[in-house]
Amino acid sequence: MSFENPDGREPLGKTAPDDVAEHGPTDRALRWTAHFYRYGYAVSYNPTKGVEEMLKLPRSTAGRWIAAAREACNLGPSEGMGKAGG
């Protein structure tokens, strides 16, 4: 299945391009991190686990990238146990 993305906007969709996590927590990678975190939360799936799986990161790295995404204002502050930042 393919879907159109004529403007080339990222992040978009349920899969990240293969090279997103290659160069560490770049601005692009942190946007994808926030995208997958919010997606996981929206579908009642552990958001950190979603970031870990979708970006193929170790759990500890996924946690650091989520924190970095919050610092970069890609995610709002955590609002307690099980709450995603908007």
N, C-alpha and C positions, 0 to 999 in steps of 0.2 A: 504494500500500500504506500503510495506517495501522496503528499499533499503540498499544495502550492504555498510558497513563501516568496512572492514576487519582490518584496522590499528587502529581503535578506535580513530581517530583524531577528535578533537573538535576545534572550532565550525564547524559544518557541517549540512546543511539542513535548513528547514524552521521551525523546532520546537526544542526547547531546552529540555534537560532532566528535569524532574520535580524538581530536587533538586538544580538546578543552582543558583537560587536567595535566597535559604534558609539561607545561612550563611553570607549575606551581600555582599559587593563589593569585592569578592575575585578575584585573578588573573583570574581564570576560568570564573567567572561571567562577568568580564570586557572584556574578549575576546568575549563572547557571545554578550555583549552590543555592541561592535564595529561591530560585524558580522551583527546584526539586524539593526544597524544604517546604515551601508553601503547598506544592502539589501533594506531597505526602500527608500533610496535615488535612488538606481538603478532602482527601479520600480515606481518611481515618487509618492511615498507615504511619508507622513510626517515621517522623520526618527525617531524623538523623540517619536511620537505616536506609531511607530512600536516597539521600545524598550519597551515602556510602556505596550503595549498589549502582546507582545510575552513573556516578563518576568513577566507579571502580577504585575507591579509596579505602585505606584502612579506617576503622571506626575512629581512632584517635585523630587522624588527619581530617576526617569529615567534621568532627567536633570543632577543631581549630578553624576550619574554613567557615563553618557556620558563625563562629564568633567573629571572624574577620569580616564576613558579609554584614553582620550587625554593625560593626565599627565603620564600615564603608557606607552605611545607610541603605544597603540593599534589603535589609530586614529590620523590622522594628524591634524594640527590646522584648525579651521574653517576659511573659506576664505570669509566670508561675508554672507549676508542673503541668506538662501537656499542652501548653498554650503557645501558639505560633505567633511570632511578630509579624505585623502586616506590612 
